């Protein structure tokens, strides 16, 4: 039968705040008012008298790049982002120089005798270091299209002597003049990336609403979590109009940071656990009202939440919040009750994370099957079918081929009974990311055999990334870190999206055209991505490390995948939906 949620719940006061042009730390382009002389075209040279938004190569007039020393431009260690950041709260336009490879900032040594420059962790709080990592960036208005960097603390300019990078007294010499070069696009099918969309919060969690809007939220602060305040900052974004409406949700008395999220069959959003680890909340998109429903029997955070075929919701794991261990399964059922599944213990589903149970039961990959069953695809290497009937039960169906534990990887259902898993690392923090990708076939159902086979590897090793299934069955993989997993840092941020084809089993980079906007903002820890109703992909969030943390990202970008573009990169003709049933049924 068609399932509808019939509950009485407490209405929540929502404070609407109009989005203004002064949104905190929104990414902007600094336009200069001078008319700049033109120069001959040099491939990749940034010709505009405006600070570029994407990662770039910063070269001297001898066409050499820098990281700690001057060298031939080679890899991500020579790529920098000039990121707006003003810890002094004055009227100056100040910036950080953030290295793509290390995620660190360029800082000036205090010593006048050595005048060295080196990389350091980007600031999280306003302090003295916050002035030594801040730079004024000045266009020199010359035919060579050069720029000068002046350190706020020392007053010296970014300079080079031989192969050494240092700061020196501002002189205007050629050794203090630098040019910007765009990072070339990799080969692959063309996609389009929108300009950054400013948001008043960090989108740590997100879900589609039935009317095409997107609900996103952060925590009790717009840029931090776990502050002890029982509220949640949220926004509703309308992709069709660009409207953003902020909410401060107070009457739930809950911080909904890092919960499980489920969409019920009538479009209601259910939020399970989080910082307020025993809470369950729901959002009605039609009325715009939030409400509290039955509390969990076991408090939890970083848990799963899976909508079942019978309309219930299953959750498992979540030792990040509400105490360590024993986070066995429970299921929410109508009319409004959580039921503990005494025979679904958490132990079989754990990874072997070095941080212990605190991390071993986080972020499970669960998919609903028929008859109230749930399939456990990871991140632990063992796979299971879970029954939610009665006291529950589970059946191991083997390992995920030759994959290891893959914490902070992910999995998506790309076709009926077909799951793609990508990336991850053995440990939540500090683990080495993989390029692994597997296709799991569960089409035989809960009583049948399950197969897991390698498909083509990703082009970039990733963890903390997001994967989005397109209507074509293709999968877009965006963001994450390569190398090691380092939460609250943009170290080794993966700045090129990939697309996987179920027909070929291979990944390709998503390319961008010459002069077009690429991916601008790193999407690492606490980032999100989802499919919009028009077939595009929304990518947002990252950070939540406190006031003035350089790894906080208050924006979103929208990716237009290749299937919406003609071969020349222009929008392709879209099909028209001529008819559709007014209602679909479960099953």
Secondary structure, 3 states (H helix, E strand, C coil): CCCCCCCCCCCCCECCEECCCCCCCCCCCCECCCCCCCCCCCCCECCCCECCCCCEEEECCCCCEECCEEECCCCHHHEEEEEECCCCCCCCCCEEEEECCCCCEEEECCCCCCCEEEEECCCCCCCHHHHHCCEEEEECCCCCCCEEEEECCCCCEEEEECCEEEEECCCCCHHHCEEEEECCCCCCCECEECCCEECCCCCCEEEECCCCCEEEECCCCCCCCCCCCCCEEEEEECCCCCCEEEEEECCCCCCCCCCEEEECCCCCEEEECCCCCCCEEEEECCCCEEEECCCCCCCCECCCCEECCCCCEEECCCECCCCCCCCCCEEEECCCEEEECCCCCCHHHCCCCCCCHHHHCCCCEEEECHHHEEEEEECCCEEEEEECCCCCEEEEEEECCCCCCCECCEEEEEECCEEEEECCECCCCCCECECCEEEEECCCCCCCCCEEEECCCCCCCEECCEEEECCCCCEEEECCECCECCCCCCCCECCCCEEECCCCCCEEECECCCCCCCCCCCCCCCEEEEECCCCCEEEEECCCCCCCCCCCCCEEEEEECHHHECCCCCECCCCCCCCCCCCCCCC
